[in-house]
């Protein structure tokens, strides 16, 4: 599976962005998917995950209620809708696929097999 993240940019605090992650390969719909982020000087951290069907989602406490993960298996795409953005949301955002599980299994980067190249999100105060 190859992943291509897009949709990042510069936005003011309180604004919104929608990230997309387009996947190649016929097995996309079989994988749980996740979004992660990494700010300068910090470790990569979990943001959100979604099961293969979209029926289950899981969020980091820091984004719960503001971010929404979704997927369209017909389009081989997973999304991250980000609302009420804060300066502390500034980071490079990565999408990832867990090739070993349909349901959400990992809440950290370890275990995700495939990674996109990342898209920069910058939130100004």
C-alpha positions in Angstrom: 0.0 0.0 0.0 1.3 3.4 -0.9 -0.2 6.5 0.9 -0.3 10.1 -0.2 -1.3 12.7 2.3 -2.5 16.2 1.3 -4.6 19.1 2.4 -2.2 20.8 4.9 -1.6 24.5 5.0 -1.5 27.6 7.0 -4.6 28.5 9.0 -5.5 30.9 11.8 -6.4 29.6 15.2 -10.0 28.6 15.3 -10.0 27.7 11.7 -10.5 24.4 9.9 -8.6 22.1 7.5 -9.4 18.7 6.0 -6.6 16.4 5.3 -6.9 13.5 2.8 -4.9 10.4 2.5 -5.2 8.6 -0.9 -4.1 4.9 -0.9 -3.1 2.7 -3.8 -3.7 -1.0 -3.7 -6.8 -3.2 -3.5 -6.3 -4.1 0.1 -6.9 -0.6 1.5 -10.4 -1.4 2.6 -9.1 -4.3 4.7 -6.9 -2.1 6.9 -7.4 0.0 10.0 -6.0 3.5 9.3 -4.5 6.1 11.5 -3.4 9.7 11.5 -0.3 10.8 13.4 1.6 14.1 13.8 5.0 15.2 14.7 6.0 18.7 15.8 9.6 19.9 15.7 11.7 18.4 18.4 8.9 16.1 19.5 8.1 12.4 19.0 5.5 11.3 16.5 2.2 11.1 18.3 -1.1 9.4 17.7 -4.1 11.6 16.6 -6.9 9.3 15.4 -7.7 5.9 14.0 -10.5 4.2 12.2 -11.4 0.6 11.6 -11.7 -1.0 8.1 -15.4 -0.3 7.8 -15.4 3.1 9.5 -17.6 1.7 12.2 -15.1 2.4 15.0 -13.0 5.4 15.6 -10.6 6.4 18.3 -9.0 9.8 19.2 -6.3 11.3 21.2 -7.6 13.3 24.1 -6.0 16.4 22.8 -8.2 16.4 19.6 -11.3 14.7 20.8 -14.4 16.8 19.9 -12.4 18.9 17.4 -11.1 16.4 14.9 -13.1 13.7 12.9 -11.6 10.8 11.1 -13.5 9.1 8.3 -12.9 7.0 5.2 -14.4 6.3 1.8 -13.3 2.8 0.8 -14.7 3.3 -2.7 -12.3 6.1 -3.2 -9.4 4.5 -1.2 -9.2 7.6 0.9 -9.2 8.4 4.6 -9.9 11.9 5.8 -9.1 14.0 8.9 -11.5 16.9 9.4 -9.8 19.4 11.8 -11.9 22.1 13.4 -11.2 24.7 16.1 -7.5 24.5 15.3 -5.0 25.6 17.9 -1.4 26.7 17.6 -0.4 23.5 19.4 -1.9 21.5 16.5 1.0 22.7 14.3 2.9 19.7 13.1 3.6 17.5 10.1 0.6 15.1 9.8 1.0 11.5 8.6 -1.4 8.9 7.6 -0.6 5.2 8.2 -2.1 1.8 7.5 -2.1 -1.1 9.9 -1.7 -4.0 7.5 -2.3 -6.6 10.2 -5.6 -5.6 11.6 -9.1 -4.6 10.4 -10.1 -3.2 13.7 -8.3 -0.5 15.6 -5.5 -2.3 17.5 -2.7 0.2 18.0 -2.9 3.7 19.5 0.8 4.5 18.8 3.0 4.5 15.7 4.4 1.1 16.4 2.5 -1.5 14.5 1.5 0.6 11.5 3.2 -0.9 8.5 2.7 1.7 5.8 3.2 5.5 6.0 2.5 8.5 3.8 5.0 11.3 3.3 3.3 13.8 5.6 1.6 17.2 5.1 2.5 20.3 7.0 -0.2 22.0 9.1 0.6 25.4 10.6 -1.8 27.2 12.9 -1.1 30.8 13.6 -2.2 32.6 16.8 
